[in-house]
Amino acid sequence: MATQYAIEGGTAREIAASAEQAVAEGRLRPGESLPPVRALAGTLGVSPGTVATAYKELRGRGIVVTRGRGGTVVAPAPVVTSRRPPRVPEGLRDLAGGHPDPAFLPDLVPPGRLSPGARSHRASPRLAELEQLSRAWFERDGVPGGQVTFAHGALDCISRLLSVELRPGDAVAVEDPGFHHLLDLVPALGLRTLAVPVDDEGMAPAGLRAALRAGARAVVLCPRAQNPYGSRLSAGRRAELLEVLATAPDVLVVEDDHSADTAGGPLHSLVTAGQDGPGRWAQVRTVSKHLGTDLRWTAMACDPVTLARHDGRLLLTSGWISHVLQETIVRLMSDPATTALVAAAAVAYEERRTALLASLAAQGIGAHGVSGFNVWVPVRDESAVVNGLRSRGWWVAGGARFRIGSMPGVRITTADLEPADGARLTADFAAVLADSAQTYGG
């Protein structure tokens, strides 16, 4: 079907909806050009202004992008499609999910007494005991705990922050490679994405400086256990980034410390610097990586203005986080046995990650992962590596969904990968790379 016939409608809204549906159904693919405004207007019998308005709406929603003389094309990862990984083929060892080892997750037992009756908790959205535990959780690592609040997961919290702080068309600096759901969320909010390269020490200062010069009004980064690269901010990198951020005091800095209890290594947070830290900041922490993926709860420490804006929007939407959920988390965070289990998980994740890195290095395979339980391996051809390992019984994550402009790679989750299994994986990885080298001529 020609592109122009994949789009129908007589109004701007109908044309935009038709194009969005075509993208969602795969009839318009990422990178495919939409018809020129005047050409589509002639085909549909509408004015060029009507088509231009429809295209503007599609751009604002992150479905298409404009490339100057290259015209309007479907975005590389349009927000009506998904970066979700493909289903794991039956019989393969899954190292692509990014999930914790279930053996280190505590049993989830909700409180025996539920909140009586149907009543609103808007007047007291946070349980005092959990609020106190959250303050101590942040302050343990030097993050100011004077203002804390809760949300339904890290992305829910970040989405709300960006929605109240920015307007459509504003820019957000994000890590590249970075968390794929965040990379989709930013354009879905009508915001522009500015990619900042990362290395083992975190965001590159030069890249952040360029993003700020390009108009970034918010920065979202992981201080440790960065997904998928496994980086962790060093003390030196933290100082360099703070120097860059000092030139943009109004920019909101959001840290996603999603694996605070199992990341491994110290936290060098940008928001622990006192008076030389950012004026507008938030650090987000979740429990899904160490207490259970079904616990959709996030704590956020932040400055007073950010707290007021976040909670004002929360009050108008969900209003509060389930008190049953909060009581469950209080019990887990206060339980010595759970604390010991989480500590054991942190040790095991460190051992398994470093064992795979050492095994890969012994075979001359460069990889990254100084924190967390993911390892990033740069490769020439992601598909060749993914399919080659699949033929040997392994399922790893192709890096395309994590990247904007960075080089290809694959992500390997090491959470439940014992060292002996890591050695077998390395041997298979080396064989796949050798096959690929023969295909590409070395």
C-alpha positions as CSV (number, residue, x, y, z in Angstrom):
1,M,0.0,0.0,0.0
2,A,1.4,3.4,-0.9
3,T,2.0,5.6,2.1
4,Q,-0.6,8.2,1.1
5,Y,-3.3,5.5,1.1
6,A,-2.5,4.4,4.6
7,I,-3.7,7.8,5.8
8,E,-7.3,8.9,5.6
9,G,-9.6,11.6,7.1
10,G,-11.2,14.9,6.4
11,T,-10.1,16.8,9.5
12,A,-6.8,17.3,11.2
13,R,-7.9,15.1,14.0
14,E,-9.0,12.3,11.7
15,I,-5.9,12.4,9.7
16,A,-3.7,12.3,12.8
17,A,-5.7,9.4,14.2
18,S,-5.5,7.5,10.9
19,A,-1.7,8.0,10.7
20,E,-1.3,6.9,14.3
21,Q,-3.3,3.8,13.7
22,A,-1.2,2.9,10.7
23,V,1.9,3.2,12.7
24,A,0.5,1.1,15.6
25,E,-0.5,-1.6,13.1
26,G,2.8,-1.6,11.3
27,R,1.5,-0.3,8.0
28,L,3.8,2.7,8.5
29,R,7.1,1.6,9.9
30,P,9.9,3.5,11.8
31,G,11.8,5.7,9.4
32,E,9.2,5.6,6.7
33,S,8.3,8.9,5.1
34,L,4.9,10.4,5.3
35,P,3.6,12.2,2.1
36,P,4.5,15.9,1.7
37,V,1.8,18.1,3.1
38,R,0.5,19.4,-0.2
39,A,0.6,15.9,-1.8
40,L,-1.5,14.4,1.0
41,A,-3.8,17.4,1.0
42,G,-4.5,16.8,-2.7
43,T,-5.1,13.1,-2.2
44,L,-7.6,13.7,0.7
45,G,-9.2,16.8,-0.8
46,V,-8.4,19.0,2.2
47,S,-6.4,22.1,2.7
48,P,-2.6,22.0,3.2
49,G,-3.2,23.7,6.6
50,T,-5.3,20.8,7.7
51,V,-2.6,18.3,7.0
52,A,0.1,20.5,8.5
53,T,-2.0,20.7,11.7
54,A,-2.3,16.9,11.8
55,Y,1.4,16.5,11.3
56,K,2.1,19.0,14.1
57,E,-0.1,16.9,16.5
58,L,1.8,13.8,15.5
59,R,5.1,15.4,16.1
60,G,3.9,16.7,19.5
61,R,3.0,13.2,20.5
62,G,6.3,11.7,19.5
63,I,4.9,9.6,16.6
64,V,6.7,11.4,13.8
65,V,9.8,13.6,13.5
66,T,10.7,16.2,10.9
67,R,14.1,16.0,9.2
68,G,14.3,19.3,7.3
69,R,14.5,18.6,3.6
70,G,14.1,14.9,4.4
71,G,10.4,15.6,5.2
72,T,8.3,14.0,7.9
73,V,9.0,10.4,8.9
74,V,7.8,7.9,11.5
75,A,9.9,8.2,14.6
76,P,12.6,5.5,15.2
77,A,10.6,4.3,18.2
78,P,7.1,5.9,17.9
79,V,5.2,6.0,21.2
80,V,2.3,4.1,19.8
81,T,4.5,1.1,19.3
82,S,6.5,-0.6,22.1
83,R,10.1,-1.3,22.9
84,R,9.1,-4.3,24.9
85,P,11.3,-7.3,24.3
86,P,10.1,-10.2,22.2
87,R,8.7,-13.2,24.0
88,V,11.4,-15.6,25.2
89,P,11.5,-18.6,23.0
90,E,10.6,-21.9,24.7
91,G,13.5,-23.8,26.1
92,L,16.1,-21.0,26.2
93,R,17.9,-19.6,29.3
94,D,16.5,-16.1,29.7
95,L,19.2,-13.6,30.4
96,A,17.3,-10.7,28.8
97,G,14.7,-9.7,31.4
98,G,16.6,-7.5,33.7
99,H,14.8,-9.1,36.7
100,P,16.2,-10.0,40.1
101,D,16.8,-13.6,41.2
102,P,13.5,-14.9,42.7
103,A,15.6,-16.8,45.3
104,F,16.5,-13.5,46.9
105,L,13.0,-12.0,47.1
106,P,11.0,-12.2,50.4
107,D,7.6,-13.7,50.6
108,L,4.9,-11.0,50.1
109,V,2.4,-11.2,52.9
110,P,-0.2,-8.4,53.0
111,P,-1.4,-7.1,56.3
112,G,-4.1,-9.1,57.9
113,R,-6.2,-6.0,58.7
114,L,-7.3,-4.0,55.7
115,S,-8.4,-0.4,55.8
116,P,-12.0,-0.4,56.9
117,G,-14.7,0.9,54.7
118,A,-14.6,3.0,51.5
119,R,-12.9,6.2,52.4
120,S,-10.4,8.7,51.0
121,H,-6.8,8.9,52.2
122,R,-6.1,12.2,50.5
123,A,-5.9,14.0,53.9
124,S,-3.1,11.5,55.0
125,P,-1.7,9.9,51.9
126,R,1.5,8.6,53.5
127,L,1.8,6.3,56.5
128,A,3.9,8.0,59.1
129,E,5.9,4.9,59.8
130,L,6.8,4.4,56.1
131,E,7.6,8.1,55.7
132,Q,10.1,7.8,58.6
133,L,11.6,4.6,57.1
134,S,11.9,6.4,53.7
135,R,13.7,9.4,55.3
136,A,16.2,7.0,56.9
137,W,16.6,5.1,53.7
138,F,17.8,8.2,51.8
139,E,19.8,9.7,54.6
140,R,21.7,6.4,55.0
141,D,23.4,7.4,51.7
142,G,23.7,11.1,52.3
143,V,20.6,12.1,50.3
144,P,18.6,14.8,52.2
145,G,15.5,13.3,53.6
146,G,13.7,16.5,54.7
147,Q,11.0,16.2,52.0
148,V,9.8,12.8,50.9
149,T,6.8,11.5,49.0
150,F,5.5,8.4,47.4
151,A,4.4,7.3,43.9
152,H,3.4,4.2,41.9
153,G,6.8,3.2,40.6
154,A,9.8,5.1,39.3
155,L,8.4,5.9,35.8
156,D,5.1,7.1,37.3
157,C,7.0,9.5,39.5
158,I,9.3,10.7,36.7
159,S,6.4,11.1,34.4
160,R,4.6,13.3,36.9
161,L,7.7,15.4,37.5
162,L,8.3,16.0,33.8
163,S,4.6,16.8,33.2
164,V,4.4,19.5,35.9
165,E,7.8,21.0,35.3
166,L,8.0,21.0,31.5
167,R,5.8,21.9,28.5
168,P,5.4,20.2,25.1
169,G,8.5,20.9,23.1
170,D,10.8,21.3,26.0
171,A,13.9,19.1,26.1
172,V,15.1,16.4,28.5
173,A,18.7,15.1,28.7
174,V,18.8,11.3,29.0
175,E,21.4,8.6,29.0
176,D,22.4,6.8,25.8
177,P,22.2,3.9,26.0
178,G,19.5,4.2,28.6
179,F,16.3,2.6,30.1
180,H,14.1,1.9,27.1
181,H,10.8,2.8,28.9
182,L,12.2,6.2,29.7
183,L,13.3,6.7,26.1
184,D,9.7,6.1,25.1
185,L,8.1,8.1,27.9
186,V,9.8,11.4,27.0
187,P,8.4,11.7,23.5
188,A,5.1,10.4,24.7
189,L,4.8,13.5,26.9
190,G,5.5,15.7,23.9
191,L,9.0,16.4,25.0
192,R,12.3,16.4,23.0
193,T,15.0,13.9,23.9
194,L,18.6,14.9,24.0
195,A,20.9,11.9,24.2
196,V,24.0,12.1,26.5
197,P,26.6,9.3,26.1
198,V,27.5,7.2,29.2
199,D,30.7,5.3,30.1
200,D,31.6,3.3,33.2
201,E,31.5,6.4,35.4
202,G,28.1,7.6,34.2
203,M,27.0,10.5,32.1
204,A,29.7,12.2,30.0
205,P,30.2,15.8,31.1
206,A,30.8,17.0,27.6
207,G,27.6,15.4,26.5
208,L,25.6,17.0,29.3
209,R,27.1,20.4,28.6
210,A,26.0,20.0,25.0
211,A,22.5,19.0,26.0
212,L,22.2,22.0,28.3
213,R,23.3,24.3,25.6
214,A,20.7,22.8,23.3
215,G,18.0,23.8,25.9
216,A,17.6,20.8,28.2
217,R,15.3,21.8,31.1
218,A,15.6,18.5,32.9
219,V,18.2,15.8,33.3
220,V,17.3,12.2,34.1
221,L,20.1,9.8,35.1
222,C,21.0,6.7,37.1
223,P,23.7,7.2,39.7
224,R,24.5,3.5,39.9
225,A,23.3,0.2,38.4
226,Q,22.6,2.2,35.2
227,N,20.4,0.2,32.8
228,P,21.7,-1.2,30.5
229,Y,25.3,-0.1,30.7
230,G,25.9,-0.9,34.4
231,S,27.7,2.3,35.1
232,R,28.1,4.0,38.5
233,L,28.9,7.6,39.1
234,S,32.4,8.0,40.5
235,A,33.4,10.8,42.9
236,G,35.4,12.5,40.2
237,R,32.6,12.3,37.6
238,R,30.1,13.6,40.2
239,A,32.3,16.7,40.7
240,E,32.6,17.2,36.9
241,L,28.8,16.9,36.4
242,L,28.1,19.3,39.2
243,E,30.4,21.8,37.6
244,V,28.5,21.6,34.4
245,L,25.1,21.8,36.1
246,A,26.2,24.9,38.0
247,T,25.8,26.8,34.7
248,A,22.1,25.9,34.6
249,P,20.7,26.3,38.1
250,D,17.0,26.1,37.0
251,V,17.4,22.7,35.4
252,L,15.6,19.8,37.3
253,V,18.0,16.9,38.0
254,V,16.2,13.6,38.6
255,E,18.2,10.6,39.8
256,D,16.7,7.1,39.4
257,D,18.4,5.1,42.1
258,H,16.2,2.1,41.3
259,S,18.6,-0.5,42.8
260,A,19.8,1.3,45.9
261,D,20.0,-1.8,48.1
262,T,21.6,-4.2,45.6
263,A,23.6,-2.0,43.2
264,G,26.9,-2.7,44.8
265,G,29.5,0.1,45.6
266,P,29.0,3.5,47.1
267,L,26.6,6.1,46.0
268,H,28.1,9.3,44.6
269,S,24.9,11.2,44.2
270,L,24.6,14.7,42.6
271,V,22.1,15.6,45.2
272,T,24.3,14.9,48.3
273,A,26.5,17.9,47.7
274,G,24.7,20.4,49.9
275,Q,25.0,24.0,48.8
276,D,27.0,23.2,45.6
277,G,24.3,20.7,44.4
278,P,21.5,21.4,42.0
279,G,18.8,23.8,43.3
280,R,16.0,21.7,41.7
281,W,16.4,18.0,42.3
282,A,14.7,14.7,43.0
283,Q,16.0,11.2,43.8
284,V,13.7,8.3,43.1
285,R,14.0,4.9,44.8
286,T,12.0,1.7,44.2
287,V,11.8,-1.7,46.0
288,S,11.0,-3.8,43.0
289,K,14.6,-5.0,42.5
290,H,15.1,-6.2,46.0
291,L,11.6,-6.8,47.6
292,G,9.5,-7.8,44.7
293,T,8.4,-6.7,41.2
294,D,4.7,-6.6,42.2
295,L,5.4,-3.9,44.8
296,R,4.7,-0.9,42.7
297,W,5.9,1.7,45.2
298,T,8.4,4.4,44.9
299,A,9.9,6.9,47.4
300,M,11.1,10.3,46.3
301,A,13.3,12.8,48.1
302,C,13.4,16.2,46.6
303,D,13.5,20.0,47.1
304,P,10.4,21.7,48.6
305,V,9.2,23.2,45.2
306,T,9.4,19.8,43.5
307,L,7.6,18.2,46.4
308,A,4.7,20.7,46.2
309,R,4.3,20.4,42.4
310,H,4.5,16.6,42.4
311,D,2.0,16.1,45.3
312,G,-0.3,18.7,43.8
313,R,-0.6,16.7,40.6
314,L,-0.8,13.4,42.6
315,L,-3.7,14.8,44.6
316,L,-5.7,15.5,41.4
317,T,-5.1,12.0,39.9
318,S,-4.6,8.8,42.0
319,G,-4.6,10.9,45.2
320,W,-2.6,8.4,47.3
321,I,-0.7,5.2,47.2
322,S,-2.6,2.1,48.6
323,H,-2.2,2.0,52.4
324,V,-2.4,-1.8,52.2
325,L,0.7,-1.6,49.9
326,Q,2.4,0.8,52.3
327,E,1.8,-1.4,55.3
328,T,3.2,-4.4,53.4
329,I,6.4,-2.4,52.6
330,V,6.7,-1.2,56.2
331,R,6.7,-4.8,57.4
332,L,9.3,-5.9,54.9
333,M,11.6,-2.9,55.5
334,S,11.4,-3.5,59.2
335,D,12.0,-7.2,59.1
336,P,15.6,-8.4,60.0
337,A,15.2,-11.6,58.0
338,T,14.3,-9.6,54.9
339,T,17.2,-7.2,55.5
340,A,19.6,-10.2,55.7
341,L,18.2,-11.6,52.5
342,V,18.6,-8.3,50.6
343,A,22.2,-8.1,51.8
344,A,22.9,-11.6,50.6
345,A,21.4,-10.7,47.2
346,A,23.8,-7.7,46.9
347,V,26.8,-10.0,47.5
348,A,25.6,-12.6,45.0
349,Y,24.8,-10.1,42.3
350,E,28.3,-8.6,42.7
351,E,29.9,-12.0,42.5
352,R,27.9,-13.1,39.4
353,R,28.4,-9.9,37.5
354,T,32.1,-9.7,38.1
355,A,32.6,-13.4,37.3
356,L,31.0,-12.9,33.9
357,L,33.1,-9.8,33.2
358,A,36.3,-11.6,34.1
359,S,35.3,-14.6,32.0
360,L,34.6,-12.4,29.0
361,A,37.8,-10.4,29.5
362,A,39.8,-13.7,29.5
363,Q,38.4,-14.3,26.0
364,G,39.3,-10.8,24.9
365,I,35.6,-9.7,24.9
366,G,35.2,-6.2,26.2
367,A,32.2,-5.6,28.4
368,H,30.8,-3.0,30.9
369,G,29.1,-3.4,34.2
370,V,30.6,-1.9,37.3
371,S,27.3,-1.9,39.2
372,G,23.9,-3.7,39.3
373,F,23.2,-7.0,37.6
374,N,23.3,-6.1,33.9
375,V,26.4,-6.4,31.7
376,W,26.6,-4.5,28.4
377,V,28.7,-6.0,25.6
378,P,29.5,-3.9,22.5
379,V,29.1,-5.9,19.3
380,R,29.2,-5.2,15.6
381,D,25.9,-6.9,14.7
382,E,23.3,-7.2,17.5
383,S,21.0,-9.6,15.5
384,A,23.9,-11.9,14.6
385,V,24.9,-12.2,18.3
386,V,21.3,-12.6,19.6
387,N,20.5,-15.2,17.0
388,G,23.8,-17.0,17.4
389,L,23.4,-17.3,21.2
390,R,19.8,-18.3,20.7
391,S,21.0,-21.3,18.6
392,R,23.2,-22.3,21.6
393,G,20.4,-22.0,24.1
394,W,20.8,-18.5,25.5
395,W,18.4,-15.5,25.2
396,V,20.0,-12.1,25.6
397,A,18.6,-8.6,24.9
398,G,19.5,-6.9,21.7
399,G,20.6,-3.3,22.4
400,A,18.5,-1.5,19.8
401,R,15.7,-0.7,22.2
402,F,18.1,0.9,24.7
403,R,19.9,3.1,22.2
404,I,19.4,6.5,20.5
405,G,22.8,7.2,18.8
406,S,25.2,5.0,20.7
407,M,27.0,2.0,19.2
408,P,25.4,-1.5,19.0
409,G,25.6,-3.9,21.9
410,V,23.7,-6.6,23.8
411,R,22.6,-6.6,27.5
412,I,23.0,-9.7,29.6
413,T,21.2,-10.0,33.0
414,T,23.5,-11.8,35.5
415,A,21.1,-11.8,38.5
416,D,20.8,-15.6,38.5
417,L,23.8,-16.5,36.3
418,E,26.1,-18.7,38.4
419,P,29.8,-18.4,37.6
420,A,29.9,-21.9,36.0
421,D,27.0,-20.9,33.7
422,G,28.8,-17.7,32.9
423,A,31.8,-19.6,31.7
424,R,29.7,-21.6,29.4
425,L,28.0,-18.5,28.1
426,T,31.4,-16.9,27.5
427,A,32.6,-19.9,25.4
428,D,29.4,-19.7,23.3
429,F,29.7,-15.9,23.0
430,A,33.3,-16.2,21.7
431,A,32.2,-18.8,19.2
432,V,29.4,-16.6,18.0
433,L,31.8,-13.6,17.6
434,A,34.2,-15.8,15.7
435,D,31.4,-16.8,13.3
436,S,30.5,-13.2,12.9
437,A,34.1,-12.2,12.2
438,Q,34.3,-14.8,9.4
439,T,31.0,-13.4,7.9
440,Y,32.3,-9.8,8.0
441,G,35.8,-10.6,7.1
442,G,37.4,-10.0,10.5
